[in-house]
Amino acid sequence: MLTSLEAITLDAERHAAELVQQARHLNAAASHAASVTRATSRGDGRETAAALHSAQRAVFQAAQQLHQAAIAGRGFLQRQGAAAADTASGTGGDPMDIPARSPEPSLPAGIAYSDVSTRPLFGDVPFGYGSAQQGQLCDCFLIASLCAVAGTESGTLRKSLTRRASDGRITCGADSHEDTLPTDGSGDIYGTTPDGSSWVGHLEKAYAGHLGGYDKLGEGGWPSAALQWITGRETRTIETATLDESDLASVISSGRPTVATCSGPPGSNAALAREYQVVYQGAHAYAVKGIDADRNVHLHNPWGQFHPKPMSIGTFRELFWRIDTC
């Protein structure tokens, strides 16, 4: 049964990735139809753009459901694998009130874990949008989500991890892992913090274990899933094209953890993206900081640098196709 579930989970991940690509193509086609309509004033262009946007939403929702199903399937498989290992070793498993011993997430070839138990789990510097920084892993969706939560409700993050006194393991929710992180000779190579504390790396490690390894984490994912995993709350996903500027401004200025995702094919709004310093090849996620008095949107790049310039709501909607908030 577990082998069959693993196959189904892999199929769900593959189909989700294919649907995401289709949704991006549909979104690009809808934007092109809308541009043609504005340039030619043809009424049928509006109908075409509306139909394409409707199809894009349906495909996107299906992809999101598949992705969530794959995450749930992987979590179940990992729990069953840990239970089987405990049974084989004769330990009988941990008591219900102690987080389980999760398998250490697999690492890419050439990378190893290093002990970081002498480093503080959390530093003394107050949390903010710049408290988490993305490393050499394509997981902007996760790090941007951590930035968004750090900038709005830091208490959630401080409650998310503990260093267990009995054996020094790091606990995260119902799981636990060794107090180690992937490093090289110069330090952390994945998610990190400016103050040298280890909480970002440990949350990233826990999420990698949730997905099935760092390779899986590096394949990307949805901010909606990351925000829900971090906060434990349901996440609302909004396509920016479906809201007028006033409603979009209300969501952005809500003070809730919010992540915006840009995605466009080469040549689609490329000049506008360069003007506002937005990464526009493939997809990239940014933490949304809010709106200033001039109604300009401020964004934070999880890289810790190259932050977009403040932009109007209209420009934001042109460059960012979705936001996730919780």
C-alpha positions as CSV (number, residue, x, y, z in Angstrom):
1,M,0.0,0.0,0.0
2,L,2.8,2.4,0.9
3,T,4.5,1.8,-2.5
4,S,1.3,2.6,-4.3
5,L,0.8,5.8,-2.3
6,E,4.4,6.8,-3.0
7,A,3.7,6.4,-6.7
8,I,0.5,8.4,-6.5
9,T,2.3,11.1,-4.6
10,L,5.0,11.3,-7.3
11,D,2.3,11.5,-10.0
12,A,0.5,14.3,-8.1
13,E,3.7,16.3,-7.9
14,R,4.5,15.8,-11.6
15,H,1.0,16.7,-12.8
16,A,0.9,19.7,-10.5
17,A,4.1,21.0,-12.1
18,E,2.6,20.4,-15.6
19,L,-0.6,22.3,-14.6
20,V,1.4,25.2,-13.2
21,Q,3.2,25.5,-16.5
22,Q,-0.1,25.4,-18.4
23,A,-1.6,28.1,-16.0
24,R,1.4,30.4,-16.8
25,H,0.9,30.0,-20.5
26,L,-2.8,30.7,-20.1
27,N,-2.1,33.8,-18.0
28,A,0.4,35.1,-20.5
29,A,-2.2,34.5,-23.3
30,A,-4.8,36.3,-21.3
31,S,-2.5,39.3,-20.7
32,H,-1.7,39.4,-24.4
33,A,-5.4,39.3,-25.4
34,A,-6.0,42.2,-22.9
35,S,-3.2,44.2,-24.4
36,V,-4.5,43.7,-27.9
37,T,-8.0,44.7,-26.7
38,R,-6.6,48.0,-25.3
39,A,-4.7,48.7,-28.5
40,T,-7.5,47.9,-30.9
41,S,-10.7,48.5,-28.9
42,R,-12.0,45.2,-30.1
43,G,-14.9,43.8,-27.9
44,D,-14.2,40.2,-28.7
45,G,-10.7,40.6,-27.2
46,R,-12.3,41.3,-23.8
47,E,-14.3,38.1,-24.1
48,T,-11.2,36.1,-25.1
49,A,-9.2,37.5,-22.2
50,A,-12.0,36.8,-19.7
51,A,-12.3,33.2,-21.0
52,L,-8.5,32.7,-20.8
53,H,-8.4,34.1,-17.3
54,S,-11.2,31.8,-16.2
55,A,-9.4,28.8,-17.7
56,Q,-6.1,29.9,-16.0
57,R,-7.9,30.1,-12.6
58,A,-9.3,26.6,-13.0
59,V,-6.0,25.1,-14.0
60,F,-4.2,26.9,-11.2
61,Q,-6.7,25.7,-8.5
62,A,-6.3,22.1,-9.8
63,A,-2.5,22.4,-9.6
64,Q,-2.7,23.8,-6.0
65,Q,-5.0,20.9,-4.9
66,L,-2.6,18.4,-6.4
67,H,0.4,20.0,-4.7
68,Q,-1.4,20.0,-1.3
69,A,-2.3,16.3,-1.9
70,A,1.4,15.5,-2.7
71,I,2.5,17.2,0.5
72,A,0.0,15.3,2.6
73,G,1.1,12.0,0.9
74,R,4.7,12.7,1.6
75,G,4.0,13.5,5.2
76,F,2.1,10.3,5.7
77,L,4.9,8.2,4.1
78,Q,7.5,9.8,6.3
79,R,5.5,9.2,9.5
80,Q,5.0,5.5,8.4
81,G,8.7,5.2,7.6
82,A,9.7,6.6,11.0
83,A,7.2,4.3,12.8
84,A,8.6,1.3,11.0
85,A,12.1,2.2,11.9
86,D,11.2,2.5,15.6
87,T,9.5,-0.9,15.5
88,A,12.5,-2.6,13.8
89,S,14.8,-1.1,16.4
90,G,12.6,-2.2,19.3
91,T,12.1,1.4,20.6
92,G,8.3,1.2,20.1
93,G,8.2,4.9,19.1
94,D,8.3,8.1,21.2
95,P,5.5,8.9,23.6
96,M,2.6,10.9,22.0
97,D,3.6,14.2,23.8
98,I,7.2,14.1,22.4
99,P,7.8,15.0,18.7
100,A,8.8,12.0,16.6
101,R,12.3,11.4,15.3
102,S,12.0,12.5,11.7
103,P,14.4,11.1,9.1
104,E,17.1,13.6,8.3
105,P,16.3,15.2,5.0
106,S,18.4,13.9,2.1
107,L,21.1,16.3,0.8
108,P,22.4,16.8,-2.7
109,A,25.7,15.1,-3.6
110,G,28.8,16.8,-2.1
111,I,27.0,18.5,0.7
112,A,27.1,17.3,4.4
113,Y,25.5,18.3,7.7
114,S,27.5,20.1,10.4
115,D,26.8,20.4,14.1
116,V,25.3,23.9,14.9
117,S,24.3,23.2,18.5
118,T,26.6,25.9,19.9
119,R,24.8,28.6,17.9
120,P,21.7,30.3,19.3
121,L,18.4,29.1,17.9
122,F,17.1,32.7,18.0
123,G,19.2,35.9,18.3
124,D,18.6,39.0,20.3
125,V,17.9,41.2,17.2
126,P,14.2,42.0,16.8
127,F,12.4,40.2,14.0
128,G,11.7,42.0,10.8
129,Y,11.3,41.4,7.1
130,G,15.1,41.0,6.7
131,S,15.4,38.4,9.4
132,A,15.5,35.5,6.9
133,Q,17.7,35.3,3.8
134,Q,17.6,32.8,1.0
135,G,20.7,30.8,0.3
136,Q,21.8,28.5,-2.5
137,L,18.4,26.8,-2.9
138,C,15.5,27.7,-5.1
139,D,13.0,28.0,-2.2
140,C,12.0,31.7,-2.4
141,F,8.4,30.7,-1.8
142,L,9.4,29.4,1.7
143,I,12.0,32.1,2.7
144,A,9.7,34.9,1.5
145,S,6.9,33.4,3.6
146,L,9.3,33.4,6.6
147,C,10.2,37.0,5.9
148,A,6.5,37.9,5.7
149,V,5.7,36.2,9.1
150,A,8.8,37.7,10.7
151,G,7.7,41.2,9.6
152,T,4.2,40.9,11.0
153,E,3.9,38.3,13.8
154,S,7.3,37.3,15.1
155,G,5.8,35.4,18.1
156,T,4.7,32.7,15.7
157,L,8.2,32.0,14.7
158,R,9.6,31.9,18.2
159,K,7.0,29.3,19.2
160,S,7.7,27.2,16.1
161,L,11.1,25.7,17.2
162,T,12.6,24.5,20.5
163,R,15.9,22.8,21.4
164,R,14.9,19.8,23.4
165,A,16.8,19.7,26.7
166,S,16.8,15.9,27.0
167,D,18.8,15.1,23.8
168,G,19.4,18.4,22.1
169,R,17.2,17.7,19.1
170,I,15.3,20.5,17.4
171,T,11.5,20.1,17.6
172,C,9.2,21.6,15.0
173,G,5.5,20.8,15.5
174,A,5.1,17.0,15.7
175,D,8.6,16.3,14.3
176,S,12.2,16.6,15.5
177,H,15.6,16.5,13.8
178,E,19.3,16.7,14.7
179,D,20.8,20.0,15.6
180,T,22.7,20.1,12.3
181,L,22.5,22.1,9.1
182,P,24.0,21.9,5.6
183,T,27.2,23.9,5.6
184,D,30.4,24.3,3.7
185,G,33.7,25.8,4.8
186,S,32.3,29.3,4.9
187,G,29.1,28.6,6.8
188,D,25.4,28.0,6.0
189,I,24.8,27.4,2.3
190,Y,21.0,27.5,2.4
191,G,18.6,29.7,4.4
192,T,20.3,31.9,7.0
193,T,19.9,34.9,9.3
194,P,21.9,38.2,9.5
195,D,22.6,37.6,13.2
196,G,24.0,34.1,12.9
197,S,21.1,32.3,14.7
198,S,20.0,29.0,13.3
199,W,16.1,29.2,13.3
200,V,15.8,29.9,9.5
201,G,18.0,26.9,8.6
202,H,16.1,24.7,11.0
203,L,12.7,25.7,9.7
204,E,14.0,25.2,6.2
205,K,15.3,21.7,7.2
206,A,12.0,20.8,8.7
207,Y,10.2,21.8,5.6
208,A,12.7,19.9,3.4
209,G,11.9,16.8,5.6
210,H,8.2,17.5,5.1
211,L,8.6,17.4,1.3
212,G,11.1,14.5,1.1
213,G,14.5,16.2,1.0
214,Y,16.4,19.3,0.0
215,D,16.2,18.3,-3.7
216,K,12.4,18.4,-3.5
217,L,12.5,21.7,-1.7
218,G,14.7,23.2,-4.4
219,E,12.1,22.3,-7.0
220,G,10.0,25.1,-5.7
221,G,6.5,25.3,-4.3
222,W,3.6,27.6,-3.3
223,P,3.7,30.4,-0.7
224,S,0.2,29.3,0.2
225,A,1.4,25.9,1.4
226,A,4.4,27.5,3.2
227,L,2.4,30.1,5.0
228,Q,-0.1,27.5,6.2
229,W,2.7,25.3,7.4
230,I,4.3,28.1,9.3
231,T,1.2,29.7,10.9
232,G,-1.2,26.7,11.0
233,R,-3.9,28.9,9.4
234,E,-5.8,28.6,6.2
235,T,-4.3,30.7,3.4
236,R,-6.1,32.8,0.9
237,T,-4.8,32.8,-2.6
238,I,-5.8,35.8,-4.8
239,E,-5.1,36.4,-8.5
240,T,-4.3,40.1,-8.7
241,A,-6.2,40.4,-12.0
242,T,-9.5,39.5,-10.3
243,L,-9.5,42.5,-7.9
244,D,-9.8,46.2,-8.6
245,E,-7.1,48.5,-7.2
246,S,-9.0,49.5,-4.1
247,D,-9.7,45.9,-3.0
248,L,-6.1,44.9,-3.9
249,A,-4.8,47.7,-1.7
250,S,-7.0,46.6,1.2
251,V,-5.5,43.1,1.1
252,I,-1.9,44.4,0.8
253,S,-2.4,46.8,3.7
254,S,-4.1,44.3,6.0
255,G,-1.0,43.7,8.1
256,R,-1.2,40.0,7.6
257,P,1.7,37.8,6.4
258,T,1.5,38.2,2.6
259,V,3.6,37.0,-0.3
260,A,3.5,38.1,-3.9
261,T,4.6,36.0,-6.8
262,C,5.8,37.3,-10.2
263,S,6.0,35.1,-13.2
264,G,6.3,35.9,-16.9
265,P,7.7,34.5,-20.1
266,P,10.6,36.3,-21.7
267,G,9.5,39.6,-23.2
268,S,6.3,39.8,-21.1
269,N,6.5,43.1,-19.1
270,A,10.3,42.6,-19.1
271,A,11.0,46.3,-19.5
272,L,8.7,47.2,-16.7
273,A,10.2,44.5,-14.5
274,R,13.7,45.9,-15.1
275,E,12.5,49.4,-14.3
276,Y,11.3,48.3,-10.9
277,Q,14.1,45.8,-10.2
278,V,11.8,42.8,-10.2
279,V,13.1,39.3,-11.1
280,Y,10.8,38.3,-14.0
281,Q,12.3,35.2,-15.5
282,G,10.6,32.0,-14.3
283,A,9.0,32.8,-11.0
284,H,10.1,34.6,-7.8
285,A,8.3,35.3,-4.5
286,Y,8.6,38.5,-2.4
287,A,7.3,39.4,1.0
288,V,4.8,42.2,0.9
289,K,5.6,44.9,3.4
290,G,2.6,47.1,2.8
291,I,1.5,50.4,1.2
292,D,2.8,53.9,2.0
293,A,0.9,57.2,2.1
294,D,1.4,57.7,-1.6
295,R,-0.3,54.3,-2.2
296,N,3.0,52.7,-3.4
297,V,3.5,49.0,-2.7
298,H,6.7,48.0,-0.9
299,L,8.2,44.5,-1.3
300,H,11.1,42.6,0.2
301,N,13.3,40.2,-1.8
302,P,14.2,37.1,0.2
303,W,17.7,37.3,-1.2
304,G,18.3,40.1,1.3
305,Q,19.2,42.5,-1.5
306,F,17.9,43.8,-4.9
307,H,14.6,44.8,-3.4
308,P,12.0,46.1,-5.9
309,K,11.4,49.8,-6.1
310,P,8.1,51.1,-4.6
311,M,5.4,50.8,-7.2
312,S,1.8,51.8,-7.8
313,I,-1.0,49.3,-7.3
314,G,-1.5,49.2,-11.1
315,T,2.2,48.4,-11.7
316,F,2.1,45.8,-8.9
317,R,-0.8,44.1,-10.6
318,E,1.0,44.1,-14.0
319,L,4.1,42.5,-12.6
320,F,2.7,40.1,-9.9
321,W,0.0,37.6,-10.9
322,R,-0.9,36.2,-7.4
323,I,-0.7,37.0,-3.7
324,D,-1.0,34.6,-0.8
325,T,-2.1,35.8,2.6
326,C,-3.1,34.3,5.9
